[in-house]
Every structure is written in C-alpha cells, then in structure tokens.
Amino acid sequence: VAQPATLVRRTAWEAVGGVDEALAMAMDYDLWWKLFKRFGAPAYVPEYLAVNREHRGTKTATKRSLHYREAMSVVRKHHGVLPV
C-alpha cells in the first residue's frame, strides 16, 4: 500500500484506534491489517493520487532487518501465524 496515496475515514481510524505508536517500522502495515479485519478489503482507485519516492535514507532501507522483524510480528499478531 502506497502510504501517501491512502485515504482513511476518520470514523474508521477511530474505530480501530489509529496507528500503534509502539511500532517503529510497521505501524502503517498494522493499521492496514486492523482496517481490513474490521471493514474488509480496501477500495481501489485506478487513478494516480500520489507517488512514492524511494531513496537510500529511508527507515525501510537503512533498517531493513528491523523492518522485516516488525512486519512479521504484525502478521503473526493479526493472522495468527506467519505463512511461508
């Protein structure tokens, strides 16, 4: 999910408690899981709403192993297991 292009209704955000501020790397991923479990699949809009710029200085790029570990814990939290 390209985070800059997401729109979330305030009522939905509040219903799931927003982002988990205890997470450092995968708070958006955790949010997508909570929204999906509560409201179902997100709607897809086939137009460009935003772009995602990748560069070497991002947290995802500089802390890749921490990002993967946290994302895997989010999957376990919401899915029960980590599918391989």
Backbone as JSON, one array per atom type, in Angstrom:
{
  "sequence": "VAQPATLVRRTAWEAVGGVDEALAMAMDYDLWWKLFKRFGAPAYVPEYLAVNREHRGTKTATKRSLHYREAMSVVRKHHGVLPV",
  "N": [[0.86, -1.17, 0.0], [0.72, 2.08, -0.98], [1.56, 4.44, 1.1], [1.36, 7.37, 0.99], [-0.79, 7.7, -0.72], [-3.1, 6.88, 0.46], [-6.35, 7.11, 1.77], [-8.23, 7.47, 4.62], [-11.18, 7.16, 6.33], [-12.1, 9.22, 9.05], [-13.79, 8.13, 11.0], [-13.35, 5.41, 10.65], [-10.62, 5.24, 11.23], [-10.67, 5.99, 13.94], [-12.27, 3.94, 14.93], [-10.61, 1.71, 14.85], [-8.58, 2.48, 16.43], [-6.46, 3.95, 15.41], [-2.95, 4.31, 14.56], [-0.49, 2.09, 15.96], [1.54, 3.35, 18.17], [3.67, 2.21, 19.44], [5.03, 0.75, 17.64], [7.78, 0.97, 15.42], [8.52, 0.64, 12.78], [6.57, -0.65, 11.23], [4.06, 0.47, 11.54], [2.12, 1.46, 9.81], [1.5, -0.8, 8.32], [0.4, -2.44, 10.28], [-1.86, -0.89, 10.8], [-3.23, -1.19, 8.32], [-3.89, -3.9, 8.46], [-5.63, -3.89, 10.72], [-7.71, -2.26, 9.79], [-8.56, -3.78, 7.57], [-9.44, -6.16, 8.84], [-11.57, -5.19, 10.3], [-13.23, -3.78, 8.48], [-13.08, -4.97, 5.97], [-11.84, -5.56, 2.61], [-9.86, -2.96, 1.12], [-10.93, -0.19, -0.97], [-10.12, 0.16, -4.39], [-8.71, 2.67, -6.3], [-8.38, 3.56, -9.55], [-6.8, 5.71, -10.46], [-3.91, 7.86, -10.5], [-2.96, 9.07, -7.42], [-0.95, 9.84, -5.78], [2.63, 9.73, -5.5], [5.32, 7.51, -4.7], [8.37, 7.99, -3.39], [11.48, 6.48, -3.51], [14.42, 6.2, -1.63], [17.82, 5.94, -0.44], [18.0, 6.75, 2.22], [15.76, 6.16, 3.77], [13.86, 4.78, 6.55], [13.03, 2.19, 6.04], [14.9, 1.33, 4.17], [17.38, 1.69, 5.5], [17.14, 0.24, 7.83], [16.48, -2.43, 7.31], [16.37, -5.16, 8.3], [15.22, -4.83, 10.84], [12.79, -3.76, 10.06], [11.65, -5.95, 8.64], [11.47, -7.84, 10.74], [9.65, -6.56, 12.48], [7.42, -6.29, 10.8], [6.84, -8.98, 10.34], [6.07, -9.71, 12.93], [3.73, -8.25, 13.14], [2.13, -9.54, 11.24], [1.9, -12.08, 12.45], [0.51, -11.29, 14.75], [-1.98, -10.45, 13.74], [-2.78, -12.46, 11.96], [-2.23, -14.83, 13.11], [-0.36, -16.8, 12.43], [2.75, -17.01, 10.64], [2.69, -17.13, 7.37], [4.57, -19.1, 5.1]],
  "CA": [[0.0, 0.0, 0.0], [1.49, 3.32, -1.02], [1.01, 5.22, 2.21], [0.93, 8.74, 0.66], [-2.0, 7.7, -1.54], [-4.22, 6.29, 1.17], [-7.33, 7.97, 2.43], [-8.95, 6.68, 5.61], [-12.21, 7.94, 7.03], [-11.81, 9.45, 10.46], [-14.56, 7.19, 11.81], [-12.66, 4.12, 10.55], [-9.38, 5.42, 12.0], [-11.01, 5.97, 15.37], [-12.84, 2.63, 15.27], [-9.53, 0.74, 15.04], [-7.6, 3.03, 17.36], [-5.34, 4.59, 14.72], [-1.71, 3.53, 14.48], [0.12, 1.65, 17.2], [2.75, 4.16, 18.3], [4.75, 1.38, 19.97], [5.75, 0.22, 16.48], [8.68, 1.96, 14.82], [8.76, 0.39, 11.37], [5.43, -1.24, 10.51], [2.8, 0.98, 12.1], [1.12, 1.55, 8.73], [1.13, -2.18, 7.98], [-0.51, -2.84, 11.35], [-3.12, -0.16, 10.55], [-3.94, -1.82, 7.18], [-4.47, -5.15, 8.97], [-6.77, -3.58, 11.59], [-8.81, -1.78, 8.94], [-9.05, -4.92, 6.78], [-10.19, -7.08, 9.7], [-12.8, -4.54, 10.77], [-14.08, -3.26, 7.42], [-12.92, -5.69, 4.72], [-10.82, -5.12, 1.64], [-9.94, -1.54, 0.76], [-11.35, 0.13, -2.34], [-9.03, 0.51, -5.3], [-9.0, 3.8, -7.19], [-7.43, 3.34, -10.64], [-6.09, 6.91, -10.88], [-2.77, 8.24, -9.67], [-3.28, 10.05, -6.37], [0.32, 10.26, -5.19], [3.76, 8.89, -5.87], [6.14, 7.08, -3.59], [9.77, 8.15, -3.75], [12.37, 5.6, -2.76], [15.81, 6.63, -1.57], [18.63, 5.15, 0.49], [17.94, 7.24, 3.6], [14.52, 5.82, 4.47], [13.96, 3.78, 7.62], [12.88, 0.87, 5.44], [16.16, 0.98, 3.51], [18.52, 1.67, 6.42], [16.9, -0.7, 8.92], [15.71, -3.48, 6.63], [16.09, -6.35, 9.13], [14.25, -4.42, 11.86], [11.51, -3.63, 9.36], [11.11, -7.29, 8.39], [11.09, -8.47, 12.02], [8.44, -5.93, 12.99], [6.33, -6.64, 9.89], [6.47, -10.38, 10.61], [5.33, -9.77, 14.19], [2.4, -7.72, 12.84], [1.4, -10.62, 10.57], [1.56, -13.07, 13.49], [-0.5, -10.68, 15.62], [-3.3, -10.37, 13.09], [-3.11, -13.66, 11.18], [-2.03, -16.0, 13.96], [0.86, -17.5, 12.0], [3.48, -16.37, 9.56], [2.73, -18.05, 6.23], [5.85, -19.12, 4.4]],
  "C": [[0.9, 1.23, 0.0], [0.89, 4.29, -0.01], [0.59, 6.63, 1.82], [-0.38, 8.81, -0.12], [-3.2, 7.11, -0.83], [-5.09, 7.36, 1.82], [-8.14, 7.08, 3.36], [-9.97, 7.61, 6.28], [-11.85, 8.06, 8.5], [-12.54, 8.45, 11.35], [-13.91, 5.8, 11.79], [-11.37, 4.15, 11.36], [-9.66, 5.29, 13.5], [-11.54, 4.61, 15.8], [-11.76, 1.59, 15.54], [-8.42, 1.27, 15.94], [-6.39, 3.66, 16.71], [-4.12, 3.69, 14.64], [-1.23, 3.17, 15.88], [1.47, 2.36, 17.31], [3.91, 3.41, 18.94], [5.58, 0.77, 18.84], [6.58, 1.33, 15.86], [8.75, 1.84, 13.3], [7.51, -0.01, 10.59], [4.09, -0.75, 11.04], [1.73, 1.11, 11.03], [0.61, 0.16, 8.36], [0.13, -2.71, 9.02], [-1.88, -2.17, 11.16], [-3.91, -0.82, 9.42], [-4.61, -3.11, 7.64], [-5.71, -4.86, 9.82], [-7.97, -3.11, 10.77], [-9.42, -2.91, 8.13], [-9.92, -5.84, 7.64], [-11.52, -6.49, 10.14], [-13.77, -4.22, 9.63], [-13.99, -4.01, 6.09], [-11.89, -5.05, 3.81], [-10.97, -3.64, 1.31], [-10.43, -1.36, -0.67], [-10.14, 0.52, -3.15], [-9.5, 1.64, -6.21], [-7.96, 3.74, -8.3], [-6.73, 4.6, -11.17], [-4.89, 7.14, -9.98], [-3.19, 9.32, -8.69], [-2.01, 10.62, -5.75], [1.41, 9.35, -5.74], [4.56, 8.57, -4.63], [7.59, 7.16, -4.04], [10.62, 7.23, -2.88], [13.78, 6.19, -2.78], [16.52, 5.9, -0.44], [18.51, 5.56, 1.94], [16.69, 6.88, 4.37], [14.76, 4.81, 5.58], [13.89, 2.37, 7.03], [14.19, 0.41, 4.8], [17.31, 0.82, 4.5], [18.37, 0.67, 7.56], [16.06, -1.86, 8.43], [15.39, -4.65, 7.54], [15.11, -6.02, 10.26], [12.86, -4.3, 11.26], [10.87, -4.99, 9.14], [10.65, -7.95, 9.69], [9.78, -7.88, 12.55], [7.24, -6.28, 12.11], [5.88, -8.08, 10.12], [5.71, -10.5, 11.92], [3.91, -9.23, 14.02], [1.55, -8.8, 12.17], [0.98, -11.67, 11.59], [0.45, -12.56, 14.39], [-1.89, -10.75, 15.01], [-3.73, -11.65, 12.39], [-2.93, -14.94, 11.99], [-0.76, -16.76, 13.67], [1.52, -16.65, 10.93], [3.54, -17.33, 8.39], [4.06, -17.97, 5.51], [5.62, -19.39, 2.93]]
}
